[in-house]
């Protein structure tokens, strides 16, 4: 990790502190939102009531300063890069009228009125540059004491990667990526795949895919998506031009992405089905899924609604496909046999399906017996 400038410890009034517009913990829609929107979100999702009670009862603990950097433009305002939840709780203790969320506003006012302490000036560490804080947080959140989710780690890595690019116009994307991996103590392939995943999620938002599928960020399993991209079958499925890489420019612009296939992938990986889980939700099945995506016949069956297991049987050699298909049919027939007696709405369509199945079974049975005995092949119309 590169050496950072030594931070300055001081006290600072609350009204000089603002929320971080690039906070990795915030959903994408709130990046660069105003303080009121951020405060409303943190009040709803950040469990601020308990923190407000703690701060109002015990006061602010100076040994845990907020990490800040001066906002660009020479103003006397500082961005809180680390400690936004504490800042929100402190601002609400000091001024409960900031709670525009009517469902929570009465609770906020009650806590503020009953609080013994209302800190108006708190301890901060001032860093010369945002990247200095990012380097420090990299150790704490990715390799150390505090835990971030996969999406938050990815957003942090993106910010760090872009800070290297913006700092030096002569640096190549490859060198910026190498610096990023050294700063967060990870390997090059993991960092590349993480940033690719983040860019693809951003593209899905921009293309309206997430909205069209009625998804939100809580539905998106970042780790499953990132792991999936490590399989050539899934990565290749997303390419518009199969001859070029997903990222031909090497700078995570990802200009070679098929929007249609990206939407299909989000549908299958993240959109809940009637069983309330996506069609492919288990990371252990991603290898199997990748084979389906790279086999045209299997992919066609999967698009038409076949299960992953059935579609996967078409990715094998003919002998393997035949054997596994028979086993799947037998298992499904056994299941149907066990439950059909309890079905109240039996109708003619069930008879038609059984007649079709019976026809295929009889023809194959007859043909296989003849072939075993050295006679001719089946004749199935």
Buried (B, 14 or more C-beta within 10 A) or exposed (E): EEEBEEBEEEEBEBEBBBBBBBBBBBBEEBBEBEBEBBBBBBBEEBEBBEBBBBBBEEBBEEEEBBBBBBBEEEEEBBBBBBBBBBBBBBBBBBBBEBBEBEEBBEBBBEBBEEBEEBBEEBBBBBBBBBBBBBBBBBBBBBEEEEEBEBBBBBBBBBBBBBBBBEEEEEBEBEEBBBBBBEBBEBEEEBBBBBBBBBBBBBBBBEBEBBEEBEBEEEBBBBBBBBBBBBBEBBBBBBBBEEEEEBBBEEBBEBEBBBBEBBBBBBBBBBBBEEEEEBBBBEBEBBBBBBBBBBBEEBBEBBEEEBEBEBBBBBBBEEEEBEEBBEEBBEEEEEEBEEEEEEEEEEEEEEEEEEEEBEEEEEBBEEBEEEEEEEEEEEEEE
